Amino acid sequence: MAKNALSLLLMLSLLGVVAYANNEQSQKQADNYCIARLNAGKDALLQFLNFACAQIDCNPIQPGGLCFEPTTIISHGSYALDAFFRKTGSCNSLGRLQSSDPSYAKCRYP
């Protein structure tokens, strides 16, 4: 009986740790934006855009989209990096976290 209670206690403790870690990651995503580093290589950002846009909605940075202008690789890369960050929790080496919202005009980051 004590063995079952100990196993249950260990399992509940593990679930609590997982839930806490998940909440911490969600809070990190809610409080930050992942934007392109100014020194990120253009070729690397283009490769990332091709990769990420197969997994996220890149319509806002396509012609006619609310985030199409300015048509720079840094601007489009920043939008894609943040959308990918929202989906996966990963802000890769091309990006950096910032706490201020990079949205502008009618372009709203995810």
C-alpha positions in Angstrom: 0.0 0.0 0.0 2.8 2.4 0.9 4.6 1.5 -2.3 1.5 2.5 -4.3 1.1 5.8 -2.4 4.7 6.6 -3.0 4.4 5.8 -6.7 1.3 8.0 -7.0 3.1 10.9 -5.1 6.1 10.7 -7.4 3.8 10.7 -10.5 1.8 13.7 -9.3 5.1 15.5 -8.5 6.4 14.9 -12.0 3.1 16.1 -13.5 3.4 19.2 -11.4 6.9 19.9 -12.7 5.8 19.4 -16.3 2.8 21.7 -15.9 5.0 24.4 -14.2 7.6 24.2 -17.0 4.8 24.4 -19.7 3.3 27.4 -17.9 6.8 29.1 -17.8 7.3 28.6 -21.5 3.8 29.9 -22.3 4.5 33.0 -20.1 7.8 33.5 -21.9 6.0 33.4 -25.3 3.3 35.8 -24.1 5.8 38.3 -22.8 8.3 38.3 -25.7 8.5 38.6 -29.4 11.1 36.8 -31.6 12.4 39.2 -34.3 15.3 38.9 -36.8 18.7 39.9 -35.6 20.0 42.9 -37.7 23.1 40.9 -38.5 21.2 37.8 -39.6 22.4 36.7 -43.0 20.0 37.4 -45.8 20.5 33.9 -47.3 19.9 32.3 -43.9 16.7 34.3 -43.4 15.5 33.4 -46.9 16.1 29.7 -46.1 14.2 30.1 -42.8 11.3 31.8 -44.6 11.0 28.9 -47.0 11.2 26.4 -44.1 8.8 28.3 -41.7 6.2 29.3 -44.3 5.6 25.6 -44.9 4.5 25.3 -41.2 3.0 28.7 -40.4 0.6 31.2 -42.0 2.8 33.6 -44.1 -0.1 35.2 -45.9 0.4 38.5 -44.0 3.9 38.9 -45.5 2.7 38.0 -49.1 1.7 40.7 -51.6 -1.5 42.3 -50.5 -0.9 41.2 -46.9 -1.1 43.6 -44.0 2.6 43.0 -43.2 4.0 42.9 -46.8 5.4 46.4 -46.5 8.2 47.1 -46.0 9.4 44.5 -48.4 12.7 43.7 -46.6 14.1 40.4 -45.6 14.5 41.6 -42.0 10.8 42.7 -41.8 9.4 39.5 -43.4 11.9 37.4 -41.5 10.9 39.0 -38.2 7.2 38.3 -38.8 8.0 34.6 -39.7 10.4 34.2 -36.8 7.7 35.4 -34.3 4.9 33.3 -35.9 7.2 30.3 -35.7 8.1 31.2 -32.1 4.4 31.3 -31.2 3.8 27.9 -32.7 6.9 26.1 -31.4 8.4 28.1 -28.6 11.7 28.3 -30.4 13.4 31.6 -31.3 16.4 30.3 -33.2 19.8 31.9 -33.7 18.5 34.2 -36.5 16.2 35.9 -34.0 16.4 37.6 -30.7 13.7 38.1 -28.0 12.3 41.5 -27.2 9.6 42.5 -24.9 8.1 45.4 -27.0 5.5 44.6 -29.6 7.0 45.0 -33.1 3.6 45.5 -34.7 3.2 48.6 -36.8 0.4 50.3 -38.7 -2.1 47.6 -39.6 0.5 44.8 -39.3 -0.2 42.9 -36.1 2.3 40.3 -35.0 0.8 37.0 -33.9 
